[in-house]
Amino acid sequence: SFSFQRWGFAGKYFNSLNKLKISSTDSEALSVTTLDLKYRFTPGVWTRDETSGLLMSYQDIKFGDFKSPMLGGGWFWARSMPRVFDDFLNWFPFMRYPKWVDMEVIYYFNSMNANVTLNSPLSVNFHGQMLWSKSVFGEAGFGLKRYAFIDKVLNKKAELNTFYATVGLGIKF
């Protein structure tokens, strides 16, 4: 009863299209790999059953000479779109489909590189999906990410605070 329909896994990869300016003469690309292991407090199926739970997250950041693998933990929540917002969006005929929202908060507390000290990196994400069919969906989201760490060997500090928005199409298989 503690494992049936409770575990989930998510993987994400981000690579900046443009290089980020480090100084007046240098710029570097940012790439981030994230792997999350989620545990639901109540059993169920994603996009069907309301849930909340805990998650463990591994994040590996590469930014020029900086390489910072880290572990973190957090909380997530997911449910169908609250009725007040769903009723409003359903005024538009192309929006009259089931909708699903989720939120997660992750704080990274453990550097896996002894030469790197973390400076409160975190991730807060709110995300919504419109389920057009059993396998096709549209999505939108926004969030806040903070990448911040100090490399003692390089004697350099990296800090990037971002507020972002996303839109996309997806296929479940």
Disulfide bonds with the S-S distance in Angstrom:
none
